[in-house]
Amino acid sequence: MQTRSRLFRLTALATAVSLAGCASLNQLGRDYGTAIGCVGGAMAGAALGAVISGKAKDIAIGAASGAAVGCAAGYAWQNRLQELERVAREENLRMQVETLRRQAPVQPGKPVGPAEDVGIVAQVQDQGMFPVGSDQLTPDGRRQVEKLAQVFRQQLSEGGSSRALLVVGHTDATGTAESNQRLSEQRARTVGAVLARAGVNPSNIYYQGAGASRPIADNGTPSGRAANRRVEIVEVASTEILKQRVAQEQANPRYLAHGTRTEATDAAPAPKAKTAKRPIAKKKAPAPAQPGTAIAKPSTPSVLPTAIDFGGAPAADVAWTLAGVIKPKRSGLSLISSAQASELPVRSCNEDQPRVAGAVKNLASGAELKQYATTAYLTNMNGRPWSGLVNGHQVTLSPVAVLRDGAQVVKPPAVLVVKDFERGNRHAAKLAALANAYEGEDSILYRVFVQEDGAPLSCIDVAMSKSSGNASGGKLYYPRSSRTVYAADYIPRGY
């Protein structure tokens, strides 16, 4: 009983530390990083000893070994924070530094294992680091990056050749997604080259252009756009952890708190580039079926229906509630200062645009980072169509193809729209579209953007369960005039 009491007190102390607010936790890290590491390591080791045998001797041995590892990790975290903050003060940089942690997958009926520190993430805001539209550093920017490079060079040499550095370029949402991605990749490569000249092995350096796909502030304000223009430097313990980080970031719902639209969101989307329409061979219309059970296919060429009443209401008056089903993931990688809320703040697709991020490339070879090869799909998302009725009109997404690992969209869907399906019409208009997917603990958010000018709808959000493969909610957005967007419920099912 006495041993269990001591273990409880130690666990309570560690829990109190883990629940500290972001600001207080960062301050603790700066001042007492080693102590926190020792306590965290001792707690994890003691808990493991208790699970194995419950004996006081095993608990003590586990606490001692865990403390040794925790002290080392805590010292590295504390030293890194202090060095990066010193550079930020010297150069008057706006920088946010966070520790990257890895949590083992949660298994039912088993205790949650201890999280381990596996890297560090530094977000450096671009305050004149690059000229507008250029990938060449300014004199001030070069000096700043060279100082940052010295910090990462020291830590990388201490960690050995297995460590990896990833430089990610980010822009605001002004301009096209493609041009932003290209510019951000060029800037990331420029920073990577400075790191290499400082002594970091170029084989350990990777770079990526994320463009405007991962906003951390509102793109509708000048200050928000300034915050989004940044360079991110990530150091991790190995390339395997780097692969996990890359896969998780491409589908990370935390970046849905801010949209990528820069205009007012109650307006209809700006006209898109017209897509050439290919003639569609005439086919015999399928026999009538019960509403929602037959999916009409493109048949005779026809004029695209430009106006369809989906029975919705003005988007400004419709509550967007799908965020409630996108819970933060409990396992994998996380930032130590990020609060694990039960609900993520998410903007609707009406406040967003298609998000384009480039591949991760190695600085030395130029080769893309090889991700895990997988052909496992999420349930009901293995290339089948999803269809549903909205005010008597059929809307089908086909194909829906999303991999289980990282919620990667394998192929963009087409959107098939059958006006007046319930009245017997079977002639579908086929609309080109792009899709992004974002992964939560139990569900994904599947976001579709129609890419045709004059289309009867603009975008679709669907929350899909990863286990059952069913939709728990959805919204369809469509224009009613040049300045007004309406929203309607849309809950399709996979066929």
C-alpha positions in Angstrom: 0.0 0.0 0.0 2.9 2.4 0.8 4.6 1.7 -2.5 1.4 2.3 -4.4 0.9 5.6 -2.5 4.4 6.8 -3.5 3.7 5.8 -7.1 0.4 7.7 -7.1 2.1 10.9 -5.8 4.7 10.7 -8.6 2.1 10.2 -11.2 0.1 13.1 -9.8 3.1 15.3 -10.0 3.8 14.4 -13.7 0.2 14.8 -14.6 0.2 18.3 -13.1 3.2 19.2 -15.2 1.6 17.8 -18.4 -1.5 19.9 -17.8 0.3 23.1 -17.5 -0.7 25.9 -20.0 1.3 26.6 -23.1 3.1 29.6 -21.7 3.9 28.2 -18.3 5.1 24.9 -19.9 7.5 26.7 -22.2 8.8 28.8 -19.2 9.3 25.6 -17.3 11.2 24.1 -20.2 13.5 27.1 -20.4 14.2 27.2 -16.7 13.8 23.6 -15.5 14.0 21.5 -18.6 16.4 19.0 -17.0 14.3 18.6 -13.9 11.1 18.0 -15.9 12.9 15.4 -18.0 14.1 13.6 -14.9 10.7 13.6 -13.3 9.0 12.5 -16.5 11.5 9.7 -17.1 11.3 8.5 -13.6 7.5 8.4 -13.7 7.5 6.4 -17.0 10.1 4.0 -15.6 8.4 3.5 -12.3 5.0 3.0 -14.1 6.6 0.4 -16.3 8.1 -1.4 -13.3 4.8 -1.4 -11.6 3.1 -2.9 -14.6 5.7 -5.6 -14.9 5.7 -6.8 -11.4 4.4 -4.2 -8.9 7.4 -4.8 -6.7 9.1 -1.9 -5.0 12.5 -3.1 -6.3 11.3 -3.1 -9.9 9.6 0.2 -9.5 12.9 1.7 -8.1 15.0 0.2 -10.9 12.5 1.5 -13.5 12.5 5.0 -12.0 16.3 5.2 -11.9 16.7 4.1 -15.6 13.9 6.3 -16.7 15.3 9.2 -14.9 18.7 8.8 -16.6 17.1 8.9 -20.1 14.7 11.7 -19.1 17.4 13.9 -17.7 19.4 13.6 -21.0 16.3 14.4 -23.0 15.4 17.3 -20.7 18.8 18.8 -20.9 18.8 18.7 -24.8 15.4 20.3 -24.8 16.4 23.0 -22.4 19.7 23.8 -24.2 18.0 24.0 -27.6 15.3 26.3 -26.4 17.8 28.6 -24.8 20.1 28.7 -27.9 17.2 29.4 -30.4 15.7 32.0 -28.1 19.1 33.7 -27.9 19.3 34.0 -31.7 15.7 35.3 -31.7 16.6 38.0 -29.3 19.8 39.0 -31.1 18.0 39.2 -34.4 14.6 40.4 -33.2 13.0 37.4 -34.8 9.4 36.2 -34.2 9.9 32.5 -33.5 7.9 29.8 -31.9 9.8 26.7 -30.7 8.1 23.5 -29.6 9.2 20.0 -28.7 7.9 17.1 -30.8 6.8 14.1 -28.9 5.7 10.6 -30.0 2.9 8.7 -28.2 2.6 5.0 -28.8 -0.8 3.8 -30.2 -3.6 3.5 -27.6 -4.7 -0.1 -27.0 -8.0 -0.9 -25.3 -7.6 -2.2 -21.8 -3.9 -1.4 -21.6 -2.2 1.5 -19.8 -1.1 4.4 -21.9 2.7 4.2 -22.5 5.0 7.2 -21.8 5.5 9.7 -24.6 9.1 10.4 -25.8 10.7 13.5 -27.0 11.8 12.9 -30.6 12.5 16.3 -32.1 12.0 20.0 -32.1 10.1 22.4 -34.4 11.0 26.0 -34.9 8.6 28.3 -36.8 10.4 31.5 -37.9 8.2 34.3 -39.3 9.5 35.9 -42.5 10.1 39.5 -41.5 12.0 40.7 -44.6 14.0 37.4 -44.8 13.1 37.1 -48.5 12.2 39.9 -50.9 8.6 39.7 -52.2 8.2 37.0 -54.7 11.9 36.0 -54.5 13.7 32.9 -53.2 17.0 34.7 -52.5 17.7 35.8 -48.9 18.2 39.4 -48.1 21.4 40.4 -46.3 19.6 40.4 -43.0 17.9 37.1 -43.8 21.1 35.4 -44.7 22.7 36.5 -41.4 19.7 35.3 -39.4 19.6 31.9 -41.1 23.3 31.4 -40.7 22.9 31.9 -36.9 20.1 29.4 -36.8 22.2 27.0 -38.8 24.9 27.1 -36.2 22.4 26.0 -33.5 21.2 23.1 -35.5 24.7 22.1 -36.7 25.8 21.8 -33.0 22.8 19.7 -32.1 23.0 17.5 -35.2 26.6 16.7 -34.5 25.8 15.7 -31.0 22.9 13.4 -32.2 24.9 11.6 -34.8 24.3 10.9 -38.5 20.9 9.2 -38.0 19.2 12.6 -37.3 17.4 14.5 -40.0 16.5 18.2 -40.6 13.5 19.2 -42.6 13.0 22.8 -43.9 9.4 23.7 -44.9 8.5 26.9 -46.7 5.1 28.5 -46.1 3.4 31.4 -47.8 0.1 33.3 -47.3 -2.9 32.5 -49.5 -2.4 35.4 -51.9 -1.9 34.1 -55.4 -2.5 30.7 -56.8 -1.9 27.5 -54.8 0.5 26.2 -57.4 2.7 29.4 -57.6 2.8 29.6 -53.8 3.9 26.0 -53.6 6.7 26.5 -56.1 8.0 29.7 -54.3 7.9 28.1 -50.9 9.8 25.1 -52.1 12.5 27.3 -53.7 12.8 29.2 -50.4 13.0 26.0 -48.3 15.8 24.8 -50.6 17.7 28.1 -50.1 17.6 27.8 -46.3 18.6 24.1 -46.6 21.7 25.2 -48.6 22.7 27.6 -45.8 22.4 24.8 -43.3 24.7 22.6 -45.5 27.3 25.4 -45.8 27.2 25.7 -42.0 28.4 22.1 -41.6 25.2 19.9 -41.6 25.6 16.9 -43.9 23.4 17.7 -46.9 22.3 14.0 -47.0 20.6 14.7 -43.6 18.7 17.8 -44.9 15.3 17.6 -46.6 13.1 20.4 -47.9 9.5 20.9 -48.8 7.2 23.7 -50.2 3.9 23.7 -48.4 2.7 26.9 -50.0 -0.5 28.2 -48.3 -1.7 24.7 -47.3 -0.9 25.0 -43.6 -2.0 28.4 -42.3 -1.5 29.2 -38.6 -3.4 32.5 -38.8 -6.3 34.2 -40.7 -5.4 34.9 -44.3 -8.1 37.5 -44.4 -6.1 40.0 -42.4 -2.6 41.6 -43.1 -1.3 40.4 -39.7 -2.5 36.9 -40.3 -0.9 36.7 -43.8 2.4 38.0 -42.3 2.3 35.2 -39.7 1.6 32.6 -42.4 4.7 33.6 -44.3 7.3 31.6 -42.4 10.1 29.1 -42.5 9.8 25.9 -40.5 12.8 24.0 -39.4 12.2 20.5 -38.0 14.9 18.3 -36.4 14.0 14.7 -35.6 15.9 11.7 -34.2 15.7 9.6 -37.4 14.4 9.5 -41.0 11.7 7.0 -39.8 10.3 9.7 -37.5 10.6 12.2 -40.3 8.4 10.0 -42.5 5.8 9.9 -39.7 5.9 13.7 -39.3 5.5 14.2 -43.1 2.6 11.8 -43.4 0.8 13.3 -40.3 1.2 16.9 -41.4 -0.3 16.3 -44.8 -3.6 15.3 -43.2 -3.4 17.3 -40.0 -6.7 18.9 -39.1 -5.1 21.6 -36.9 -4.5 23.6 -40.0 -8.3 23.8 -40.7 -8.7 26.4 -37.9 -7.9 29.0 -40.6 -9.1 29.0 -44.1 -7.1 29.8 -47.3 -9.6 32.3 -48.8 -8.7 35.9 -48.7 -12.0 37.4 -49.8 -15.3 37.6 -47.9 -16.7 34.1 -47.2 -20.4 35.0 -47.7 -19.7 35.7 -51.4 -19.9 33.2 -54.2 -16.5 31.7 -55.1 -14.6 33.6 -57.9 -14.9 32.0 -61.3 -12.5 29.1 -61.9 -10.5 28.4 -65.0 -12.8 26.8 -67.5 -12.2 23.1 -68.1 -12.5 21.7 -71.6 -15.5 19.5 -71.7 -15.0 16.1 -73.5 -18.0 14.7 -75.5 -19.6 11.9 -73.7 -20.9 8.9 -75.6 -24.6 8.4 -75.4 -25.7 5.5 -73.3 -29.0 4.0 -72.5 -30.4 5.5 -69.3 -30.7 3.0 -66.5 -34.1 1.7 -65.4 -35.8 3.8 -62.7 -34.8 2.8 -59.2 -35.6 3.9 -55.6 -34.2 7.3 -54.8 -30.6 7.1 -53.5 -30.1 3.5 -54.6 -29.1 4.0 -58.3 -26.2 6.1 -59.3 -26.7 7.9 -62.6 -23.7 8.0 -65.0 -22.9 10.7 -67.5 -25.0 10.1 -70.6 -25.9 12.5 -73.4 -23.9 15.7 -73.7 -26.0 18.5 -72.3 -25.8 22.1 -71.1 -24.3 22.2 -67.6 -27.1 23.1 -65.1 -26.0 26.4 -63.7 -28.6 26.8 -61.1 -30.0 24.1 -58.8 -32.1 24.7 -55.7 -30.6 22.2 -53.1 -33.1 23.5 -50.5 -30.5 25.1 -48.2 -30.1 28.4 -46.5 -27.6 31.3 -46.7 -24.2 29.9 -45.6 -23.8 32.8 -43.2 -26.9 31.5 -41.3 -25.9 27.8 -41.2 -23.9 26.5 -38.3 -21.0 24.3 -39.4 -20.9 21.5 -36.9 -18.7 18.9 -38.5 -15.8 19.8 -36.3 -17.5 17.9 -33.5 -16.7 14.6 -35.1 -13.0 15.4 -36.0 -11.3 14.6 -32.7 -7.5 15.1 -32.2 -5.5 11.9 -32.6 -4.3 10.4 -29.3 -1.3 8.6 -30.7 1.5 9.5 -33.1 3.4 12.8 -33.0 2.3 15.9 -31.2 3.7 19.3 -30.1 4.3 19.5 -26.4 2.7 23.0 -26.1 -0.4 22.1 -28.1 -3.4 21.6 -26.0 -5.3 18.3 -26.8 -8.8 19.7 -26.9 -11.7 17.4 -27.4 -12.8 19.4 -30.4 -10.7 21.0 -33.1 -11.6 24.4 -34.5 -12.4 23.9 -38.2 -13.5 26.2 -41.0 -15.9 25.1 -43.7 -14.9 24.4 -47.3 -16.7 27.7 -48.2 -13.8 29.5 -46.4 -11.2 27.4 -48.0 -9.5 26.5 -51.3 -7.8 23.4 -52.5 -4.5 22.9 -50.6 -1.4 22.0 -52.5 1.8 20.9 -50.7 4.9 19.6 -52.6 6.9 16.4 -52.0 9.7 16.2 -49.4 13.1 16.1 -51.2 16.6 15.4 -50.1 19.1 18.3 -50.5 22.0 16.2 -51.6 20.3 13.9 -54.1 17.1 15.8 -55.0 15.2 12.5 -54.6 11.8 12.5 -53.0 11.5 11.0 -49.5 10.1 7.5 -49.9 7.0 7.1 -47.8 5.6 3.8 -46.6 4.3 1.8 -49.6 0.7 0.8 -48.8 -2.4 -0.3 -50.6 -4.7 -0.5 -47.6 -7.7 1.8 -47.9 -10.1 3.1 -45.3 -13.4 1.3 -45.1 -15.7 2.1 -48.1 -13.0 4.4 -49.4 -11.3 2.0 -51.8 -12.3 3.7 -55.0 -16.1 3.3 -54.8 -18.6 6.0 -55.4 -20.5 7.9 -52.6 -23.9 9.2 -53.4 -26.8 11.0 -51.8 -29.9 13.0 -52.5 -30.2 16.7 -51.8 -33.7 18.2 -52.2 -34.5 15.6 -54.9 -31.2 16.0 -56.8 -28.6 13.3 -56.8 -24.9 14.2 -56.0 -22.3 11.6 -56.4 -18.5 11.6 -55.5 -16.7 9.1 -57.6 -14.2 7.6 -56.9 -13.6 8.1 -53.2 -10.1 6.6 -52.7 -8.3 7.3 -49.4 -5.4 5.3 -47.9 -5.5 4.1 -44.3 -2.0 5.5 -43.6 -2.0 9.2 -43.4 -5.5 9.6 -45.0 -3.9 10.2 -48.4 -6.2 10.9 -51.3 -5.1 8.6 -54.1 -7.3 10.0 -56.9 -9.4 13.2 -57.1 -13.1 12.4 -57.5 -15.5 13.7 -60.1 -18.8 15.2 -59.0 -21.8 13.8 -60.8 -24.9 15.9 -60.5 -28.4 14.7 -61.6 -30.9 17.5 -61.5 -34.4 16.3 -60.6 -33.4 12.7 -59.9 -36.5 12.0 -58.0 -38.6 13.1 -61.0 -37.0 10.4 -63.1 -34.1 12.3 -64.8 -31.0 10.1 -65.2 -28.8 12.5 -67.2 -25.7 13.4 -65.0 -23.4 16.3 -65.5 -19.8 15.4 -64.7 -17.7 18.1 -62.9 -14.0 18.0 -62.4 -12.9 18.4 -58.8 -10.0 18.2 -56.3 -10.1 16.7 -52.8 -8.2 17.0 -49.5 -8.6 14.7 -46.5 -7.9 15.4 -42.9 -7.6 12.7 -40.2 -8.9 12.8 -36.7 -8.9 10.0 -34.1 -12.1 8.2 -35.4 -13.1 10.1 -38.5 -11.7 11.9 -41.5 -13.0 15.1 -43.1 -13.3 14.6 -46.9 -13.3 18.0 -48.6 -14.1 18.4 -52.3 -13.7 21.5 -54.5 -15.5 21.7 -57.9 -13.1 23.1 -60.5 -15.6 24.0 -63.3 -16.7 27.5 -64.1 -20.4 28.1 -63.8 -21.0 24.8 -61.9 -24.2 24.5 -59.8 -22.2 23.8 -56.6 -18.8 24.9 -55.3 -17.6 22.6 -52.6 -18.6 19.7 -50.3 -17.6 18.6 -46.8 -18.3 15.1 -45.6 -17.3 13.6 -42.2 -16.5 9.8 -42.7 -16.0 7.2 -40.0 -12.7 5.4 -40.4 -14.0 2.2 -38.9 -17.6 1.8 -40.2 -17.1 3.7 -43.5 -20.3 5.7 -43.0 -20.9 9.4 -43.2 -21.9 11.1 -39.9 -22.6 14.5 -41.5 -21.9 16.7 -44.5 -22.5 20.1 -46.1 -22.9 21.1 -49.7 -22.3 24.7 -50.7 -23.7 26.2 -53.9 -24.2 29.7 -55.4 -27.6 31.4 -55.5 -26.2 34.6 -57.0 -22.9 36.3 -57.7 -22.6 37.4 -54.1 -24.5 34.8 -52.1 -23.6 31.2 -51.2 -26.1 28.7 -49.7 -25.5 25.6 -47.7 -27.5 22.3 -47.5 -27.1 19.1 -45.6 -25.4 16.3 -47.6 -25.0 12.8 -46.1 -23.9 10.3 -48.9 -23.3 6.6 -48.5 -20.7 4.4 -50.2 -21.7 1.9 -52.8 
